[in-house]
Amino acid sequence: MKKTLHIDEQLLHDARSASGARTDTEAVRLGLEALVRRGAYERLRALRGAEPTARNTPRRRERGSSARRSAA
């Protein structure tokens, strides 16, 4: 999609340098992706402690879990 944007040249130059982007388009895309990730992080962070009855659930299986043993 094409858009016409007015972006400060120095800001764009700094963004390209900081991100290692090869083109202006890549620098803008990387910046927008970072902004979206930060917004998602902030929303997730805001939920911290929002569910008082939630249990601590393990996120990863331990090595040698029972699921592997039963498949063998």
Secondary structure, DSSP 8 states (H G I E B T S, - for coil): --------HHHHHHHHHHHT-SSHHHHHHHHHHHHHHHHHHHHHHHTTT--TT------S--TT-HHHHHH-
